[in-house]
């Protein structure tokens, strides 16, 4: 199998989000960077599928030169190589992003054969457009299934499980296909040290796509009220135990 | 929202290990109405304590650090939060193995036992997942352990609260610190204002910001220390406790590895120096994890992974073991690597308890509490005293320069005489150009560039037949020229640049009383007399030693060493009368000092002045202004090198002229430019002169140092009661001068100890006095005129006997030594005939 996973470099938030003075971006001075949890599950799935079926996994990002860090992070987990569509750091809208990815997929497929599966996160962690995966599938004329919590490949088809109220919808589509996945699909692994070291040597094919005229304009960002760390003191000392048990029951850790 | 109390005996800011511990020990010392505040939540407010690796290695080459660490370990054990696991510092190189032998000596000198050097095979037995084939050996300390510093802090804080002495206010941000009349008055917080005349900044990496609110300096910088956590490690899955295997410090690659439950924690000091601005640390709300756990920068850690993999391939090379956690943790670094403790010199009542790591936290808490309550701590903290810094050393640029230089040496092999390379050439004496022309090799003291020796004197080495040192370590930061300059001075005369002296004038109607209160010796001497005196701590130990010239009835000039000058300035300033009848003026940079000593000194000085410099006209311990041509020179007939001569003081802009005049006049007399190698080591040691910070520390008494005078002055002075008591007691140790009988090592190389090595019985058994103090070489160096290598050491009375045969342990070998002198009698010229010479001394 040949699988492509796409991910986007985003700030690793955890505390209160601070905006730059011009309200055009998130202040990232104190922040690290990552890809979204959805995309992390996509990477894990790709690595597992290649472990099961053999083949090659490729990770792709469209982002600034610094995004190579995220590509290496994914390769440390077992992805074989990377495609970096290098931008000047400006935000690309979903249409432009999809177009650049489609071009890159076509170029790669021309050189080394078609991707059986192209995997996206259900939506990016920052702009949350929910569009790129579908746009890419449409442009390539391949079936797309979104919001997946289960993916299995057998006999040239991919079995897709979509979480819906009260259960799961299951779709089986032929390969090649495009899927967008959600956190919870699997439990992503941690990188091993040898994996990290191998990742430093793995190839990153970098190209600089032309950015088409932007059709969306960012007016300004706003931080929603109530956002940030919210801690509730459940109690002090042993007296807090019953409340903690309640919470654990609530999240299903304790029956 | 709750508010802080309106008044407090003391406010401690910061609930890390230091603040909690300090509040606890202040309560133990009997202080009440204490307030402890932190801007973060409890029990982990988000400072460096919260992410510390929490392990404690016991042995440091610094006695002060080792004592603080041992005291901390004792407290952690008492609190039940210490897990002993042992620790091994491993060597990949021969150079490191030698350094570990030096560690053995420090362990014995400071009384850390047991310790041992272990072979690669023995390391493998202790740490089965290590690849011992890349190691040459290790230094094993079974008493190494890990602590729960957050728990320790919580226990101490809660004890103080339960005792009724302490109120705690978490989630409380300090917004301002008021200072009135030079004294701290109150602290403004997000939960109200608290009046207090004592405020302690125990805020770790934030301390500089808090200090600046009060106009004070806490010169530290936050710096990154990278740590990763890998797991789960199959071998650790059966562990019954958090740590079962010894912690490994992989010294040559600046890393450590320790078990932490089912994980292996890998820490590094090998990456580039990454400094942060204390003002720029993210707030608790903004921080993704905690404010002091910054995002990991993988690229900085990349080169270290191979080193970790090489040492522990079984774990680090295991594909199933993942990197679960990785941070750039913030730690505090200071310009000289030591903590920042004590009352700030800028603001009375404002104390610093900063740049303290977990391994010394509770020891610092206790020591600082003692200092605050009793005026001194049982551990001598002079190397950590925040008042030690000169103005330039408090600047951000200096702090950044020195910490940038020091960080890569965190696990480095630091020679005791090693010099800083960064931020040099800041304080240049007026003779600097002359010194450069003479090929001076400059060492730094208090920012001053001081000639240590002069390369132009190289021909003297052959002339005097001075032997080179064979071992590179012994010869590093040393030159045989030092000994040659020394011998030339003893033969003829030497000229010294002493610009680094710190000089204060204490003047006014109350000056005499203020000085009497400050020092041991009688200050009420005739105008024109100069005295040498120790300065005592309240407990009768040494706080300093210095000279005082009486220039007028109401004017005194205090001259002290540059390194300790700022602490002395604070000490004397603190003793000034409240009524303003005396003042202290720092004239350090108004005056420069040139030393002229040797048997021909009088001839030389006499040739350039028409004033009377004869023995009768200018006796020993006199000071007087002389006319040297158009220069008025304050001359003081004393000597720290034990020879006839003078300290000569002129306005700093005239220093070069004075040097030229003396230099020219000295040529017919064989005058030699001499460096501080002679002044501070060889000249001093063969005269058995004590140095503050070496022989003289607060844990030793005047009697033990052999410096008690026949009588004690009538006037009251700091430490008098204790000193009188010491005079009636049998001393537990006596300061002795020893010489090495045989320098030859097992491999046939002659070795020369550099100081701080253990003095033992001939069989290697350590010597411990009745107060539990080990005997060690307080100083070591050549005594060229005696032809010996000299050590000074406090010995128990049984060994403090002239002729007693003992040993010094150096690099794990013992060298025989003999006690030459008990007490202060000089080894060279015991009658002091030279200093007091009435007539020319025969060369």
HADDOCK unambig.tbl for C-alpha pairs under 7 A between the chains (distance, minus, plus):
assign (segid A and resid 13 and name CA) (segid B and resid 288 and name CA) 5.55 0.50 0.50
assign (segid A and resid 14 and name CA) (segid B and resid 287 and name CA) 6.88 0.50 0.50
assign (segid A and resid 14 and name CA) (segid B and resid 288 and name CA) 3.98 0.50 0.50
assign (segid A and resid 14 and name CA) (segid B and resid 289 and name CA) 6.52 0.50 0.50
assign (segid A and resid 15 and name CA) (segid B and resid 285 and name CA) 5.34 0.50 0.50
assign (segid A and resid 15 and name CA) (segid B and resid 286 and name CA) 4.56 0.50 0.50
assign (segid A and resid 15 and name CA) (segid B and resid 287 and name CA) 5.07 0.50 0.50
assign (segid A and resid 15 and name CA) (segid B and resid 288 and name CA) 4.59 0.50 0.50
assign (segid A and resid 16 and name CA) (segid B and resid 285 and name CA) 5.29 0.50 0.50
assign (segid A and resid 16 and name CA) (segid B and resid 286 and name CA) 4.57 0.50 0.50
assign (segid A and resid 17 and name CA) (segid B and resid 286 and name CA) 6.43 0.50 0.50
assign (segid A and resid 30 and name CA) (segid B and resid 282 and name CA) 6.51 0.50 0.50
assign (segid A and resid 30 and name CA) (segid B and resid 294 and name CA) 6.95 0.50 0.50
assign (segid A and resid 31 and name CA) (segid B and resid 288 and name CA) 6.92 0.50 0.50
assign (segid A and resid 31 and name CA) (segid B and resid 295 and name CA) 6.14 0.50 0.50
assign (segid A and resid 32 and name CA) (segid B and resid 295 and name CA) 4.82 0.50 0.50
assign (segid A and resid 190 and name CA) (segid B and resid 322 and name CA) 4.57 0.50 0.50
assign (segid A and resid 190 and name CA) (segid B and resid 323 and name CA) 5.63 0.50 0.50
assign (segid A and resid 190 and name CA) (segid B and resid 324 and name CA) 5.95 0.50 0.50
assign (segid A and resid 191 and name CA) (segid B and resid 322 and name CA) 4.94 0.50 0.50
assign (segid A and resid 191 and name CA) (segid B and resid 323 and name CA) 5.54 0.50 0.50
assign (segid A and resid 192 and name CA) (segid B and resid 319 and name CA) 5.46 0.50 0.50
assign (segid A and resid 192 and name CA) (segid B and resid 320 and name CA) 6.73 0.50 0.50
assign (segid A and resid 192 and name CA) (segid B and resid 321 and name CA) 5.58 0.50 0.50
assign (segid A and resid 192 and name CA) (segid B and resid 322 and name CA) 4.20 0.50 0.50
assign (segid A and resid 192 and name CA) (segid B and resid 323 and name CA) 5.72 0.50 0.50
assign (segid A and resid 193 and name CA) (segid B and resid 305 and name CA) 6.77 0.50 0.50
assign (segid A and resid 193 and name CA) (segid B and resid 316 and name CA) 6.14 0.50 0.50
assign (segid A and resid 193 and name CA) (segid B and resid 317 and name CA) 6.54 0.50 0.50
assign (segid A and resid 193 and name CA) (segid B and resid 322 and name CA) 6.98 0.50 0.50
assign (segid A and resid 193 and name CA) (segid B and resid 323 and name CA) 6.85 0.50 0.50
assign (segid A and resid 194 and name CA) (segid B and resid 317 and name CA) 5.82 0.50 0.50
assign (segid A and resid 194 and name CA) (segid B and resid 319 and name CA) 6.63 0.50 0.50
assign (segid A and resid 229 and name CA) (segid B and resid 285 and name CA) 6.78 0.50 0.50
